[in-house]
Amino acid sequence: MKSDIHPKYGDATITCACGNVIHTKSTKKEMTVNTCSACHPYFTGAKTMVDTEGRVDSFRKRYAKFAK
């Protein structure tokens, strides 16, 4: 294996737009992201999946004839 060809792996700081700071390890020292697990609606539970267009009902109606 060749020596000195791999990037340095060390402490890193990830900063979210919401202000959350995550300390981890990476080849980059600092990173910024738009959303993280502290502010993303999927992880916070602020947004739920709503079937507003009736997609599930139309799927069941379309394929009900094959369910026999």
The 8 nearest C-alpha neighbors of each residue, nearest first, counted from 0:
[[1, 2, 4, 3, 5, 6, 7, 8],
 [2, 0, 4, 3, 5, 6, 7, 8],
 [1, 3, 4, 0, 5, 6, 7, 8],
 [2, 4, 5, 1, 6, 7, 0, 8],
 [5, 3, 2, 1, 6, 7, 0, 8],
 [6, 4, 3, 7, 2, 8, 1, 26],
 [7, 5, 26, 8, 4, 3, 27, 9],
 [6, 8, 26, 9, 5, 25, 27, 3],
 [9, 7, 26, 25, 6, 24, 10, 27],
 [8, 10, 24, 25, 26, 7, 11, 28],
 [9, 11, 24, 23, 25, 28, 12, 22],
 [12, 10, 28, 24, 23, 29, 25, 22],
 [11, 13, 22, 29, 21, 23, 28, 30],
 [14, 12, 30, 21, 31, 20, 29, 22],
 [15, 13, 20, 31, 19, 30, 32, 12],
 [16, 14, 32, 19, 17, 18, 31, 33],
 [15, 17, 33, 18, 32, 34, 14, 31],
 [18, 16, 15, 19, 38, 34, 33, 35],
 [17, 19, 15, 16, 20, 14, 38, 37],
 [18, 20, 15, 17, 14, 21, 37, 16],
 [21, 19, 14, 13, 18, 15, 22, 12],
 [22, 20, 13, 12, 23, 14, 19, 15],
 [23, 21, 12, 11, 13, 20, 24, 10],
 [22, 24, 11, 10, 12, 21, 25, 13],
 [25, 23, 10, 11, 9, 8, 22, 26],
 [26, 24, 27, 8, 11, 9, 10, 23],
 [25, 27, 8, 7, 6, 9, 28, 24],
 [28, 26, 25, 29, 11, 30, 8, 9],
 [27, 29, 11, 12, 10, 26, 25, 30],
 [30, 28, 12, 11, 27, 13, 31, 14],
 [29, 31, 13, 14, 12, 32, 28, 27],
 [32, 30, 14, 13, 15, 33, 29, 16],
 [31, 33, 15, 34, 14, 16, 30, 35],
 [32, 34, 16, 15, 31, 35, 17, 14],
 [35, 33, 32, 39, 15, 38, 16, 36],
 [34, 36, 37, 38, 39, 15, 33, 32],
 [35, 37, 39, 38, 42, 34, 43, 41],
 [36, 38, 35, 39, 43, 42, 19, 34],
 [37, 39, 35, 36, 34, 40, 43, 17],
 [38, 40, 36, 41, 42, 35, 34, 37],
 [41, 39, 43, 45, 46, 42, 44, 38],
 [42, 40, 39, 44, 43, 46, 45, 47],
 [41, 43, 40, 44, 39, 36, 37, 38],
 [44, 42, 40, 45, 41, 39, 38, 37],
 [45, 43, 46, 41, 42, 40, 47, 39],
 [46, 44, 40, 43, 47, 41, 42, 39],
 [47, 45, 40, 44, 41, 48, 43, 49],
 [46, 48, 49, 45, 44, 41, 40, 50],
 [47, 49, 50, 46, 51, 41, 44, 45],
 [50, 48, 51, 47, 52, 46, 53, 54],
 [49, 51, 53, 52, 54, 48, 55, 56],
 [52, 50, 49, 53, 54, 48, 55, 56],
 [51, 53, 54, 50, 55, 49, 56, 57],
 [54, 52, 56, 55, 50, 51, 57, 58],
 [55, 53, 57, 56, 52, 58, 50, 51],
 [54, 56, 58, 57, 53, 59, 50, 52],
 [57, 55, 59, 53, 58, 54, 60, 61],
 [56, 58, 60, 54, 59, 55, 61, 53],
 [59, 57, 55, 61, 56, 60, 54, 62],
 [60, 58, 56, 62, 57, 61, 63, 55],
 [59, 61, 57, 63, 58, 62, 56, 64],
 [62, 60, 58, 59, 63, 57, 64, 56],
 [61, 63, 59, 64, 65, 60, 58, 66],
 [64, 62, 60, 66, 65, 59, 61, 67],
 [63, 65, 62, 66, 67, 61, 60, 59],
 [66, 64, 63, 62, 67, 61, 59, 60],
 [65, 67, 63, 64, 62, 59, 61, 60],
 [66, 65, 64, 63, 62, 59, 60, 61]]
